[in-house]
Amino acid sequence: MNCPEELKYSDQHEWVKVEGTVAVVGITDYAQEALGDLTFVELPFDGDDCTKDEEACSIESAKAASGIYAPVSGTIAEVNSELEDSPELVNSDPYGQGWLFKIEMSDPSQLDGLMDVAAYKAFLAEQE
């Protein structure tokens, strides 16, 4: 399973890349594979407030619709508008062009509750 070392991971299969006070958020390779080919991404809006562990946006595939949860609290700083026309970017490049949104974190200490790559891989092993 492809899981970049520098990222943090949630138990809901979101990943976080920290860029200063901003958290870039996407779904993991495991999550996109489980969902199958994405057909639609409903993104939040710039300026929306989000709360850790609450739904921030949703994605749909031929198999299912799924909520995506904010791994940290803060304000939506940017969304990946490319996904509106090309939701398949999440499938083809979940850790790159398939990122979903960026959060200006209100409490960066919440990152401490997320898993590093070793813990996430152990978590995945327990799921199987």
Number of C-alpha atoms within 10 A of each C-alpha: 8 11 18 13 9 10 17 24 26 22 13 15 18 21 30 27 18 18 10 9 13 20 26 22 27 29 23 27 21 15 17 21 14 12 18 15 19 22 18 18 23 16 19 19 15 14 13 13 16 23 16 14 15 14 15 21 18 16 20 18 18 11 12 13 15 15 14 22 22 27 30 26 21 23 19 23 18 19 18 17 13 13 21 13 11 14 23 21 19 26 20 15 14 22 24 11 16 22 23 30 22 24 27 22 22 16 12 16 9 13 18 9 12 19 19 18 18 12 13 19 16 11 14 14 9 8 7 5
